[in-house]
Structure formats: C-alpha cells, structure tokens
Amino acid sequence: MPYVCLHCKREIKTLEKNFVRCPYCGYRVMSKKRSSLAKEVSTD
C-alpha cells in the first residue's frame, strides 16, 4: 500500500521495516494513500 509524505506530498511505494522517513525530504510523518473510488451508501 503506498504512502504519501505530508511535507513534500510525494508518493512512497514501500517503507523499510524499522525506518520511517521520506527518502526525498527526510520528513517522518506519512499517511496512507486513499483509494480513488467513491463509496456508495444506501439510505434505506
């Protein structure tokens, strides 16, 4: 599952096991990328 750096907004495909840091800017805060599919919710 891809991650996104919250500082530089670049997508990171994989993270190392015990090392969570953006390889581009060195920022340590990542978020999981959301899927682009819209969810349908029934109102019944």
Secondary structure, DSSP 8 states (H G I E B T S, - for coil): --EEETTT--EES--BTTB---TTT----EEE---S--------
